[in-house]
Amino acid sequence: MIRFKLKELIAKKEFLDGRRVTLKQIAEATGINRMTLTKINTQHGYSTSTETLNKLCKYFDCEIADLVEYISDEKFQEMTSKD
């Protein structure tokens, strides 16, 4: 599964800029629909376009590896099934 690290990037930008950063602000700055950003931020395994990834990397001035990470199915199961 691919996991987006959007929350982490937002938190880092907020810390560095010393201000709150909203999905609405990111949407306005990048041209990405706010609903798409919400899905990237909340839905496990959400699929998006390389154009969207490119815009986010440009906005956050980051590499693709800073935005996404691969989690194996086994590890994802361990993370989500806390017995």
PyMOL Python script that loads the backbone (N, CA, C, O; Angstrom):
from pymol import cmd

cmd.read_pdbstr("""\
ATOM      1  N   MET A   1       0.841  -1.174   0.000  1.00  0.00           N
ATOM      2  CA  MET A   1       0.000   0.000   0.000  1.00  0.00           C
ATOM      3  C   MET A   1       0.888   1.240   0.000  1.00  0.00           C
ATOM      4  O   MET A   1       1.935   1.266   0.648  1.00  0.00           O
ATOM      5  N   ILE A   2       0.474   2.233  -0.709  1.00  0.00           N
ATOM      6  CA  ILE A   2       1.155   3.524  -0.712  1.00  0.00           C
ATOM      7  C   ILE A   2       0.458   4.423   0.304  1.00  0.00           C
ATOM      8  O   ILE A   2      -0.763   4.576   0.285  1.00  0.00           O
ATOM      9  N   ARG A   3       1.252   5.012   1.185  1.00  0.00           N
ATOM     10  CA  ARG A   3       0.715   5.933   2.190  1.00  0.00           C
ATOM     11  C   ARG A   3       1.251   7.329   1.901  1.00  0.00           C
ATOM     12  O   ARG A   3       2.451   7.523   1.706  1.00  0.00           O
ATOM     13  N   PHE A   4       0.353   8.283   1.877  1.00  0.00           N
ATOM     14  CA  PHE A   4       0.754   9.675   1.686  1.00  0.00           C
ATOM     15  C   PHE A   4       1.117  10.282   3.032  1.00  0.00           C
ATOM     16  O   PHE A   4       0.440  10.047   4.033  1.00  0.00           O
ATOM     17  N   LYS A   5       2.178  11.057   3.049  1.00  0.00           N
ATOM     18  CA  LYS A   5       2.649  11.689   4.278  1.00  0.00           C
ATOM     19  C   LYS A   5       2.292  13.180   4.282  1.00  0.00           C
ATOM     20  O   LYS A   5       3.080  14.026   4.706  1.00  0.00           O
ATOM     21  N   LEU A   6       1.092  13.471   3.799  1.00  0.00           N
ATOM     22  CA  LEU A   6       0.646  14.855   3.690  1.00  0.00           C
ATOM     23  C   LEU A   6       0.538  15.524   5.056  1.00  0.00           C
ATOM     24  O   LEU A   6       0.930  16.680   5.213  1.00  0.00           O
ATOM     25  N   LYS A   7       0.012  14.809   6.038  1.00  0.00           N
ATOM     26  CA  LYS A   7      -0.121  15.395   7.381  1.00  0.00           C
ATOM     27  C   LYS A   7       1.233  15.814   7.932  1.00  0.00           C
ATOM     28  O   LYS A   7       1.365  16.881   8.533  1.00  0.00           O
ATOM     29  N   GLU A   8       2.243  14.965   7.724  1.00  0.00           N
ATOM     30  CA  GLU A   8       3.585  15.273   8.208  1.00  0.00           C
ATOM     31  C   GLU A   8       4.164  16.493   7.498  1.00  0.00           C
ATOM     32  O   GLU A   8       4.803  17.339   8.125  1.00  0.00           O
ATOM     33  N   LEU A   9       3.939  16.581   6.189  1.00  0.00           N
ATOM     34  CA  LEU A   9       4.443  17.731   5.436  1.00  0.00           C
ATOM     35  C   LEU A   9       3.748  19.022   5.844  1.00  0.00           C
ATOM     36  O   LEU A   9       4.378  20.077   5.922  1.00  0.00           O
ATOM     37  N   ILE A  10       2.453  18.936   6.102  1.00  0.00           N
ATOM     38  CA  ILE A  10       1.721  20.116   6.564  1.00  0.00           C
ATOM     39  C   ILE A  10       2.260  20.558   7.918  1.00  0.00           C
ATOM     40  O   ILE A  10       2.502  21.747   8.128  1.00  0.00           O
ATOM     41  N   ALA A  11       2.450  19.617   8.838  1.00  0.00           N
ATOM     42  CA  ALA A  11       2.969  19.951  10.172  1.00  0.00           C
ATOM     43  C   ALA A  11       4.353  20.595  10.075  1.00  0.00           C
ATOM     44  O   ALA A  11       4.644  21.562  10.780  1.00  0.00           O
ATOM     45  N   LYS A  12       5.192  20.061   9.212  1.00  0.00           N
ATOM     46  CA  LYS A  12       6.540  20.618   9.036  1.00  0.00           C
ATOM     47  C   LYS A  12       6.469  22.043   8.482  1.00  0.00           C
ATOM     48  O   LYS A  12       7.179  22.932   8.949  1.00  0.00           O
ATOM     49  N   LYS A  13       5.606  22.253   7.482  1.00  0.00           N
ATOM     50  CA  LYS A  13       5.458  23.588   6.888  1.00  0.00           C
ATOM     51  C   LYS A  13       4.906  24.572   7.915  1.00  0.00           C
ATOM     52  O   LYS A  13       5.341  25.722   7.974  1.00  0.00           O
ATOM     53  N   GLU A  14       3.956  24.125   8.717  1.00  0.00           N
ATOM     54  CA  GLU A  14       3.407  24.995   9.761  1.00  0.00           C
ATOM     55  C   GLU A  14       4.500  25.409  10.737  1.00  0.00           C
ATOM     56  O   GLU A  14       4.582  26.574  11.127  1.00  0.00           O
ATOM     57  N   PHE A  15       5.331  24.462  11.128  1.00  0.00           N
ATOM     58  CA  PHE A  15       6.421  24.748  12.062  1.00  0.00           C
ATOM     59  C   PHE A  15       7.414  25.732  11.448  1.00  0.00           C
ATOM     60  O   PHE A  15       7.793  26.719  12.079  1.00  0.00           O
ATOM     61  N   LEU A  16       7.829  25.457  10.214  1.00  0.00           N
ATOM     62  CA  LEU A  16       8.825  26.309   9.564  1.00  0.00           C
ATOM     63  C   LEU A  16       8.289  27.705   9.247  1.00  0.00           C
ATOM     64  O   LEU A  16       9.012  28.693   9.371  1.00  0.00           O
ATOM     65  N   ASP A  17       7.026  27.785   8.839  1.00  0.00           N
ATOM     66  CA  ASP A  17       6.429  29.075   8.480  1.00  0.00           C
ATOM     67  C   ASP A  17       5.869  29.818   9.684  1.00  0.00           C
ATOM     68  O   ASP A  17       5.612  31.019   9.608  1.00  0.00           O
ATOM     69  N   GLY A  18       5.677  29.109  10.800  1.00  0.00           N
ATOM     70  CA  GLY A  18       5.125  29.731  11.998  1.00  0.00           C
ATOM     71  C   GLY A  18       3.670  30.126  11.853  1.00  0.00           C
ATOM     72  O   GLY A  18       3.210  31.081  12.479  1.00  0.00           O
ATOM     73  N   ARG A  19       2.950  29.387  11.025  1.00  0.00           N
ATOM     74  CA  ARG A  19       1.518  29.672  10.836  1.00  0.00           C
ATOM     75  C   ARG A  19       0.788  28.393  10.468  1.00  0.00           C
ATOM     76  O   ARG A  19       1.395  27.408  10.047  1.00  0.00           O
ATOM     77  N   ARG A  20      -0.527  28.428  10.635  1.00  0.00           N
ATOM     78  CA  ARG A  20      -1.359  27.282  10.291  1.00  0.00           C
ATOM     79  C   ARG A  20      -1.488  27.177   8.775  1.00  0.00           C
ATOM     80  O   ARG A  20      -1.609  28.188   8.084  1.00  0.00           O
ATOM     81  N   VAL A  21      -1.462  25.956   8.266  1.00  0.00           N
ATOM     82  CA  VAL A  21      -1.627  25.700   6.833  1.00  0.00           C
ATOM     83  C   VAL A  21      -2.843  24.797   6.661  1.00  0.00           C
ATOM     84  O   VAL A  21      -2.888  23.695   7.207  1.00  0.00           O
ATOM     85  N   THR A  22      -3.825  25.267   5.902  1.00  0.00           N
ATOM     86  CA  THR A  22      -5.052  24.497   5.701  1.00  0.00           C
ATOM     87  C   THR A  22      -5.058  23.834   4.324  1.00  0.00           C
ATOM     88  O   THR A  22      -4.317  24.226   3.423  1.00  0.00           O
ATOM     89  N   LEU A  23      -5.906  22.831   4.188  1.00  0.00           N
ATOM     90  CA  LEU A  23      -6.065  22.185   2.887  1.00  0.00           C
ATOM     91  C   LEU A  23      -6.611  23.180   1.863  1.00  0.00           C
ATOM     92  O   LEU A  23      -6.283  23.100   0.679  1.00  0.00           O
ATOM     93  N   LYS A  24      -7.429  24.099   2.314  1.00  0.00           N
ATOM     94  CA  LYS A  24      -7.967  25.127   1.421  1.00  0.00           C
ATOM     95  C   LYS A  24      -6.838  25.986   0.859  1.00  0.00           C
ATOM     96  O   LYS A  24      -6.832  26.300  -0.331  1.00  0.00           O
ATOM     97  N   GLN A  25      -5.888  26.366   1.702  1.00  0.00           N
ATOM     98  CA  GLN A  25      -4.749  27.164   1.243  1.00  0.00           C
ATOM     99  C   GLN A  25      -3.893  26.385   0.245  1.00  0.00           C
ATOM    100  O   GLN A  25      -3.439  26.931  -0.761  1.00  0.00           O
ATOM    101  N   ILE A  26      -3.681  25.108   0.537  1.00  0.00           N
ATOM    102  CA  ILE A  26      -2.899  24.266  -0.372  1.00  0.00           C
ATOM    103  C   ILE A  26      -3.626  24.136  -1.707  1.00  0.00           C
ATOM    104  O   ILE A  26      -3.007  24.207  -2.768  1.00  0.00           O
ATOM    105  N   ALA A  27      -4.946  23.944  -1.649  1.00  0.00           N
ATOM    106  CA  ALA A  27      -5.752  23.825  -2.869  1.00  0.00           C
ATOM    107  C   ALA A  27      -5.638  25.088  -3.714  1.00  0.00           C
ATOM    108  O   ALA A  27      -5.457  25.012  -4.929  1.00  0.00           O
ATOM    109  N   GLU A  28      -5.745  26.240  -3.076  1.00  0.00           N
ATOM    110  CA  GLU A  28      -5.661  27.508  -3.804  1.00  0.00           C
ATOM    111  C   GLU A  28      -4.275  27.715  -4.416  1.00  0.00           C
ATOM    112  O   GLU A  28      -4.156  28.217  -5.533  1.00  0.00           O
ATOM    113  N   ALA A  29      -3.237  27.332  -3.690  1.00  0.00           N
ATOM    114  CA  ALA A  29      -1.864  27.539  -4.165  1.00  0.00           C
ATOM    115  C   ALA A  29      -1.462  26.566  -5.271  1.00  0.00           C
ATOM    116  O   ALA A  29      -0.629  26.894  -6.117  1.00  0.00           O
ATOM    117  N   THR A  30      -2.054  25.367  -5.264  1.00  0.00           N
ATOM    118  CA  THR A  30      -1.633  24.326  -6.209  1.00  0.00           C
ATOM    119  C   THR A  30      -2.615  24.084  -7.347  1.00  0.00           C
ATOM    120  O   THR A  30      -2.238  23.548  -8.389  1.00  0.00           O
ATOM    121  N   GLY A  31      -3.859  24.473  -7.157  1.00  0.00           N
ATOM    122  CA  GLY A  31      -4.884  24.165  -8.149  1.00  0.00           C
ATOM    123  C   GLY A  31      -5.461  22.766  -7.994  1.00  0.00           C
ATOM    124  O   GLY A  31      -6.246  22.318  -8.829  1.00  0.00           O
ATOM    125  N   ILE A  32      -5.071  22.072  -6.922  1.00  0.00           N
ATOM    126  CA  ILE A  32      -5.611  20.737  -6.633  1.00  0.00           C
ATOM    127  C   ILE A  32      -6.939  20.913  -5.908  1.00  0.00           C
ATOM    128  O   ILE A  32      -7.041  21.712  -4.977  1.00  0.00           O
ATOM    129  N   ASN A  33      -7.945  20.175  -6.327  1.00  0.00           N
ATOM    130  CA  ASN A  33      -9.251  20.244  -5.679  1.00  0.00           C
ATOM    131  C   ASN A  33      -9.121  19.908  -4.192  1.00  0.00           C
ATOM    132  O   ASN A  33      -8.424  18.963  -3.821  1.00  0.00           O
ATOM    133  N   ARG A  34      -9.794  20.684  -3.351  1.00  0.00           N
ATOM    134  CA  ARG A  34      -9.715  20.470  -1.904  1.00  0.00           C
ATOM    135  C   ARG A  34     -10.197  19.078  -1.510  1.00  0.00           C
ATOM    136  O   ARG A  34      -9.661  18.480  -0.576  1.00  0.00           O
ATOM    137  N   MET A  35     -11.197  18.559  -2.208  1.00  0.00           N
ATOM    138  CA  MET A  35     -11.700  17.221  -1.907  1.00  0.00           C
ATOM    139  C   MET A  35     -10.638  16.165  -2.215  1.00  0.00           C
ATOM    140  O   MET A  35     -10.522  15.174  -1.496  1.00  0.00           O
ATOM    141  N   THR A  36      -9.874  16.374  -3.270  1.00  0.00           N
ATOM    142  CA  THR A  36      -8.773  15.462  -3.594  1.00  0.00           C
ATOM    143  C   THR A  36      -7.745  15.478  -2.472  1.00  0.00           C
ATOM    144  O   THR A  36      -7.259  14.426  -2.058  1.00  0.00           O
ATOM    145  N   LEU A  37      -7.414  16.660  -1.980  1.00  0.00           N
ATOM    146  CA  LEU A  37      -6.468  16.772  -0.865  1.00  0.00           C
ATOM    147  C   LEU A  37      -7.002  16.076   0.382  1.00  0.00           C
ATOM    148  O   LEU A  37      -6.247  15.422   1.102  1.00  0.00           O
ATOM    149  N   THR A  38      -8.290  16.214   0.638  1.00  0.00           N
ATOM    150  CA  THR A  38      -8.902  15.549   1.787  1.00  0.00           C
ATOM    151  C   THR A  38      -8.775  14.039   1.650  1.00  0.00           C
ATOM    152  O   THR A  38      -8.448  13.352   2.618  1.00  0.00           O
ATOM    153  N   LYS A  39      -9.028  13.523   0.468  1.00  0.00           N
ATOM    154  CA  LYS A  39      -8.921  12.075   0.244  1.00  0.00           C
ATOM    155  C   LYS A  39      -7.479  11.604   0.396  1.00  0.00           C
ATOM    156  O   LYS A  39      -7.231  10.565   1.009  1.00  0.00           O
ATOM    157  N   ILE A  40      -6.533  12.350  -0.151  1.00  0.00           N
ATOM    158  CA  ILE A  40      -5.121  12.003   0.001  1.00  0.00           C
ATOM    159  C   ILE A  40      -4.756  11.982   1.479  1.00  0.00           C
ATOM    160  O   ILE A  40      -3.993  11.127   1.928  1.00  0.00           O
ATOM    161  N   ASN A  41      -5.299  12.916   2.218  1.00  0.00           N
ATOM    162  CA  ASN A  41      -4.970  13.082   3.633  1.00  0.00           C
ATOM    163  C   ASN A  41      -5.616  12.036   4.532  1.00  0.00           C
ATOM    164  O   ASN A  41      -5.101  11.759   5.615  1.00  0.00           O
ATOM    165  N   THR A  42      -6.739  11.446   4.104  1.00  0.00           N
ATOM    166  CA  THR A  42      -7.489  10.579   5.015  1.00  0.00           C
ATOM    167  C   THR A  42      -7.728   9.150   4.535  1.00  0.00           C
ATOM    168  O   THR A  42      -7.881   8.253   5.364  1.00  0.00           O
ATOM    169  N   GLN A  43      -7.764   8.910   3.233  1.00  0.00           N
ATOM    170  CA  GLN A  43      -8.115   7.577   2.729  1.00  0.00           C
ATOM    171  C   GLN A  43      -6.879   6.719   2.512  1.00  0.00           C
ATOM    172  O   GLN A  43      -5.979   7.096   1.760  1.00  0.00           O
ATOM    173  N   HIS A  44      -6.836   5.572   3.165  1.00  0.00           N
ATOM    174  CA  HIS A  44      -5.746   4.623   2.958  1.00  0.00           C
ATOM    175  C   HIS A  44      -5.801   4.106   1.527  1.00  0.00           C
ATOM    176  O   HIS A  44      -6.858   3.689   1.053  1.00  0.00           O
ATOM    177  N   GLY A  45      -4.670   4.132   0.846  1.00  0.00           N
ATOM    178  CA  GLY A  45      -4.599   3.578  -0.496  1.00  0.00           C
ATOM    179  C   GLY A  45      -5.234   4.422  -1.580  1.00  0.00           C
ATOM    180  O   GLY A  45      -5.483   3.922  -2.677  1.00  0.00           O
ATOM    181  N   TYR A  46      -5.504   5.698  -1.302  1.00  0.00           N
ATOM    182  CA  TYR A  46      -6.104   6.565  -2.319  1.00  0.00           C
ATOM    183  C   TYR A  46      -5.174   6.667  -3.527  1.00  0.00           C
ATOM    184  O   TYR A  46      -3.960   6.793  -3.369  1.00  0.00           O
ATOM    185  N   SER A  47      -5.733   6.612  -4.715  1.00  0.00           N
ATOM    186  CA  SER A  47      -4.961   6.689  -5.956  1.00  0.00           C
ATOM    187  C   SER A  47      -5.121   8.079  -6.558  1.00  0.00           C
ATOM    188  O   SER A  47      -6.237   8.576  -6.712  1.00  0.00           O
ATOM    189  N   THR A  48      -4.002   8.696  -6.895  1.00  0.00           N
ATOM    190  CA  THR A  48      -4.041  10.028  -7.492  1.00  0.00           C
ATOM    191  C   THR A  48      -3.087  10.089  -8.677  1.00  0.00           C
ATOM    192  O   THR A  48      -2.369   9.127  -8.951  1.00  0.00           O
ATOM    193  N   SER A  49      -3.078  11.195  -9.365  1.00  0.00           N
ATOM    194  CA  SER A  49      -2.263  11.327 -10.579  1.00  0.00           C
ATOM    195  C   SER A  49      -0.847  11.812 -10.268  1.00  0.00           C
ATOM    196  O   SER A  49      -0.582  12.394  -9.216  1.00  0.00           O
ATOM    197  N   THR A  50       0.040  11.557 -11.206  1.00  0.00           N
ATOM    198  CA  THR A  50       1.410  12.056 -11.053  1.00  0.00           C
ATOM    199  C   THR A  50       1.428  13.582 -11.126  1.00  0.00           C
ATOM    200  O   THR A  50       2.303  14.216 -10.537  1.00  0.00           O
ATOM    201  N   GLU A  51       0.491  14.165 -11.826  1.00  0.00           N
ATOM    202  CA  GLU A  51       0.392  15.625 -11.885  1.00  0.00           C
ATOM    203  C   GLU A  51       0.111  16.192 -10.489  1.00  0.00           C
ATOM    204  O   GLU A  51       0.700  17.198 -10.093  1.00  0.00           O
ATOM    205  N   THR A  52      -0.782  15.550  -9.754  1.00  0.00           N
ATOM    206  CA  THR A  52      -1.086  15.984  -8.393  1.00  0.00           C
ATOM    207  C   THR A  52       0.135  15.828  -7.497  1.00  0.00           C
ATOM    208  O   THR A  52       0.446  16.717  -6.704  1.00  0.00           O
ATOM    209  N   LEU A  53       0.822  14.705  -7.623  1.00  0.00           N
ATOM    210  CA  LEU A  53       2.032  14.484  -6.826  1.00  0.00           C
ATOM    211  C   LEU A  53       3.082  15.541  -7.145  1.00  0.00           C
ATOM    212  O   LEU A  53       3.750  16.052  -6.246  1.00  0.00           O
ATOM    213  N   ASN A  54       3.225  15.865  -8.421  1.00  0.00           N
ATOM    214  CA  ASN A  54       4.175  16.885  -8.843  1.00  0.00           C
ATOM    215  C   ASN A  54       3.844  18.242  -8.215  1.00  0.00           C
ATOM    216  O   ASN A  54       4.733  18.939  -7.727  1.00  0.00           O
ATOM    217  N   LYS A  55       2.566  18.608  -8.232  1.00  0.00           N
ATOM    218  CA  LYS A  55       2.145  19.887  -7.649  1.00  0.00           C
ATOM    219  C   LYS A  55       2.415  19.929  -6.148  1.00  0.00           C
ATOM    220  O   LYS A  55       2.834  20.958  -5.618  1.00  0.00           O
ATOM    221  N   LEU A  56       2.174  18.811  -5.463  1.00  0.00           N
ATOM    222  CA  LEU A  56       2.426  18.772  -4.020  1.00  0.00           C
ATOM    223  C   LEU A  56       3.923  18.853  -3.718  1.00  0.00           C
ATOM    224  O   LEU A  56       4.330  19.548  -2.786  1.00  0.00           O
ATOM    225  N   CYS A  57       4.733  18.156  -4.490  1.00  0.00           N
ATOM    226  CA  CYS A  57       6.189  18.233  -4.297  1.00  0.00           C
ATOM    227  C   CYS A  57       6.680  19.659  -4.523  1.00  0.00           C
ATOM    228  O   CYS A  57       7.538  20.149  -3.789  1.00  0.00           O
ATOM    229  N   LYS A  58       6.137  20.315  -5.529  1.00  0.00           N
ATOM    230  CA  LYS A  58       6.519  21.701  -5.808  1.00  0.00           C
ATOM    231  C   LYS A  58       6.086  22.616  -4.658  1.00  0.00           C
ATOM    232  O   LYS A  58       6.862  23.463  -4.216  1.00  0.00           O
ATOM    233  N   TYR A  59       4.860  22.450  -4.176  1.00  0.00           N
ATOM    234  CA  TYR A  59       4.344  23.291  -3.092  1.00  0.00           C
ATOM    235  C   TYR A  59       5.175  23.131  -1.821  1.00  0.00           C
ATOM    236  O   TYR A  59       5.532  24.117  -1.176  1.00  0.00           O
ATOM    237  N   PHE A  60       5.479  21.881  -1.467  1.00  0.00           N
ATOM    238  CA  PHE A  60       6.220  21.619  -0.234  1.00  0.00           C
ATOM    239  C   PHE A  60       7.737  21.651  -0.442  1.00  0.00           C
ATOM    240  O   PHE A  60       8.499  21.477   0.509  1.00  0.00           O
ATOM    241  N   ASP A  61       8.172  21.873  -1.686  1.00  0.00           N
ATOM    242  CA  ASP A  61       9.599  21.878  -2.024  1.00  0.00           C
ATOM    243  C   ASP A  61      10.260  20.614  -1.486  1.00  0.00           C
ATOM    244  O   ASP A  61      11.222  20.668  -0.720  1.00  0.00           O
ATOM    245  N   CYS A  62       9.713  19.471  -1.913  1.00  0.00           N
ATOM    246  CA  CYS A  62      10.192  18.191  -1.394  1.00  0.00           C
ATOM    247  C   CYS A  62      10.354  17.177  -2.519  1.00  0.00           C
ATOM    248  O   CYS A  62       9.930  17.408  -3.651  1.00  0.00           O
ATOM    249  N   GLU A  63      10.966  16.070  -2.190  1.00  0.00           N
ATOM    250  CA  GLU A  63      11.111  14.947  -3.109  1.00  0.00           C
ATOM    251  C   GLU A  63       9.892  14.030  -2.961  1.00  0.00           C
ATOM    252  O   GLU A  63       9.171  14.103  -1.966  1.00  0.00           O
ATOM    253  N   ILE A  64       9.672  13.179  -3.945  1.00  0.00           N
ATOM    254  CA  ILE A  64       8.529  12.260  -3.906  1.00  0.00           C
ATOM    255  C   ILE A  64       8.592  11.352  -2.678  1.00  0.00           C
ATOM    256  O   ILE A  64       7.556  11.007  -2.110  1.00  0.00           O
ATOM    257  N   ALA A  65       9.794  10.963  -2.268  1.00  0.00           N
ATOM    258  CA  ALA A  65       9.946  10.087  -1.096  1.00  0.00           C
ATOM    259  C   ALA A  65       9.522  10.787   0.194  1.00  0.00           C
ATOM    260  O   ALA A  65       9.215  10.125   1.185  1.00  0.00           O
ATOM    261  N   ASP A  66       9.504  12.114   0.188  1.00  0.00           N
ATOM    262  CA  ASP A  66       9.026  12.860   1.356  1.00  0.00           C
ATOM    263  C   ASP A  66       7.505  12.864   1.416  1.00  0.00           C
ATOM    264  O   ASP A  66       6.918  13.106   2.471  1.00  0.00           O
ATOM    265  N   LEU A  67       6.875  12.598   0.284  1.00  0.00           N
ATOM    266  CA  LEU A  67       5.418  12.665   0.171  1.00  0.00           C
ATOM    267  C   LEU A  67       4.731  11.310   0.284  1.00  0.00           C
ATOM    268  O   LEU A  67       3.615  11.219   0.795  1.00  0.00           O
ATOM    269  N   VAL A  68       5.396  10.255  -0.192  1.00  0.00           N
ATOM    270  CA  VAL A  68       4.785   8.923  -0.168  1.00  0.00           C
ATOM    271  C   VAL A  68       5.733   7.898   0.432  1.00  0.00           C
ATOM    272  O   VAL A  68       6.952   8.060   0.397  1.00  0.00           O
ATOM    273  N   GLU A  69       5.150   6.837   0.983  1.00  0.00           N
ATOM    274  CA  GLU A  69       5.950   5.708   1.450  1.00  0.00           C
ATOM    275  C   GLU A  69       5.197   4.421   1.154  1.00  0.00           C
ATOM    276  O   GLU A  69       3.967   4.387   1.143  1.00  0.00           O
ATOM    277  N   TYR A  70       5.962   3.366   0.916  1.00  0.00           N
ATOM    278  CA  TYR A  70       5.385   2.054   0.663  1.00  0.00           C
ATOM    279  C   TYR A  70       5.310   1.291   1.978  1.00  0.00           C
ATOM    280  O   TYR A  70       6.286   1.213   2.723  1.00  0.00           O
ATOM    281  N   ILE A  71       4.135   0.729   2.250  1.00  0.00           N
ATOM    282  CA  ILE A  71       3.934  -0.125   3.421  1.00  0.00           C
ATOM    283  C   ILE A  71       3.444  -1.470   2.900  1.00  0.00           C
ATOM    284  O   ILE A  71       2.446  -1.540   2.183  1.00  0.00           O
ATOM    285  N   SER A  72       4.149  -2.536   3.261  1.00  0.00           N
ATOM    286  CA  SER A  72       3.740  -3.863   2.798  1.00  0.00           C
ATOM    287  C   SER A  72       2.363  -4.203   3.357  1.00  0.00           C
ATOM    288  O   SER A  72       1.944  -3.663   4.381  1.00  0.00           O
ATOM    289  N   ASP A  73       1.668  -5.102   2.673  1.00  0.00           N
ATOM    290  CA  ASP A  73       0.334  -5.507   3.123  1.00  0.00           C
ATOM    291  C   ASP A  73       0.387  -6.098   4.526  1.00  0.00           C
ATOM    292  O   ASP A  73      -0.505  -5.855   5.338  1.00  0.00           O
ATOM    293  N   GLU A  74       1.428  -6.872   4.811  1.00  0.00           N
ATOM    294  CA  GLU A  74       1.568  -7.492   6.131  1.00  0.00           C
ATOM    295  C   GLU A  74       1.731  -6.433   7.223  1.00  0.00           C
ATOM    296  O   GLU A  74       1.088  -6.499   8.271  1.00  0.00           O
ATOM    297  N   LYS A  75       2.592  -5.469   6.963  1.00  0.00           N
ATOM    298  CA  LYS A  75       2.814  -4.407   7.952  1.00  0.00           C
ATOM    299  C   LYS A  75       1.549  -3.574   8.146  1.00  0.00           C
ATOM    300  O   LYS A  75       1.224  -3.180   9.266  1.00  0.00           O
ATOM    301  N   PHE A  76       0.834  -3.308   7.043  1.00  0.00           N
ATOM    302  CA  PHE A  76      -0.409  -2.553   7.140  1.00  0.00           C
ATOM    303  C   PHE A  76      -1.420  -3.297   7.998  1.00  0.00           C
ATOM    304  O   PHE A  76      -2.108  -2.689   8.818  1.00  0.00           O
ATOM    305  N   GLN A  77      -1.514  -4.619   7.813  1.00  0.00           N
ATOM    306  CA  GLN A  77      -2.424  -5.434   8.626  1.00  0.00           C
ATOM    307  C   GLN A  77      -2.050  -5.348  10.100  1.00  0.00           C
ATOM    308  O   GLN A  77      -2.923  -5.219  10.958  1.00  0.00           O
ATOM    309  N   GLU A  78      -0.757  -5.418  10.396  1.00  0.00           N
ATOM    310  CA  GLU A  78      -0.294  -5.308  11.783  1.00  0.00           C
ATOM    311  C   GLU A  78      -0.664  -3.954  12.373  1.00  0.00           C
ATOM    312  O   GLU A  78      -1.088  -3.866  13.525  1.00  0.00           O
ATOM    313  N   MET A  79      -0.502  -2.909  11.584  1.00  0.00           N
ATOM    314  CA  MET A  79      -0.783  -1.554  12.058  1.00  0.00           C
ATOM    315  C   MET A  79      -2.270  -1.329  12.311  1.00  0.00           C
ATOM    316  O   MET A  79      -2.641  -0.610  13.239  1.00  0.00           O
ATOM    317  N   THR A  80      -3.121  -1.942  11.490  1.00  0.00           N
ATOM    318  CA  THR A  80      -4.555  -1.683  11.588  1.00  0.00           C
ATOM    319  C   THR A  80      -5.309  -2.668  12.469  1.00  0.00           C
ATOM    320  O   THR A  80      -6.428  -2.378  12.892  1.00  0.00           O
ATOM    321  N   SER A  81      -4.721  -3.824  12.753  1.00  0.00           N
ATOM    322  CA  SER A  81      -5.418  -4.806  13.596  1.00  0.00           C
ATOM    323  C   SER A  81      -4.719  -4.912  14.946  1.00  0.00           C
ATOM    324  O   SER A  81      -3.837  -5.746  15.152  1.00  0.00           O
ATOM    325  N   LYS A  82      -5.132  -4.058  15.839  1.00  0.00           N
ATOM    326  CA  LYS A  82      -4.547  -4.052  17.179  1.00  0.00           C
ATOM    327  C   LYS A  82      -5.427  -4.880  18.099  1.00  0.00           C
ATOM    328  O   LYS A  82      -6.403  -4.386  18.665  1.00  0.00           O
ATOM    329  N   ASP A  83      -5.063  -6.150  18.238  1.00  0.00           N
ATOM    330  CA  ASP A  83      -5.856  -7.090  19.064  1.00  0.00           C
ATOM    331  C   ASP A  83      -5.472  -7.004  20.506  1.00  0.00           C
ATOM    332  O   ASP A  83      -6.032  -7.718  21.338  1.00  0.00           O
TER     333      ASP A  83
END
""", "prot")
cmd.dss("prot")
cmd.show_as("cartoon", "prot")
cmd.util.cbc("prot")
cmd.orient("prot")
